[in-house]
Amino acid sequence: MEFNNAIKYIKEKHKGQKRKQGTPYYLHPVEVSIMLKEKGFPIEYQIVGLFHDLLEDTDTSYDEILKLTNSEIANAVKLLTKEEGYNMSEYISRIKRK
């Protein structure tokens, strides 16, 4: 998936969602993606940054992400997805193990 298409996708999926400040929600994953780019991470990581909130905050499914990208990206997004009632230290430990 091309980066610009990924941005269009998240804009549609996060349509109508706002951050606490009142800004459109999709700007948050765009900012994460930009930080990853500035740190020298490849495009796959940047797309994970764009997609990191899709599973927990939209109706997007893992299978949709898999069809749009690949298993590496889809699995990384799943890894970063916080489940309801998650424990932050367990969440971070799970990520560190990968």
PyMOL commands that set and color helices and strands:
alter all, ss='L'
color gray80, all
select helices_A, chain A and resi 3-13+27-38+43-51+54-57+62-68+71-80+88-97
alter helices_A, ss='H'
color red, helices_A
deselect
rebuild
show_as cartoon
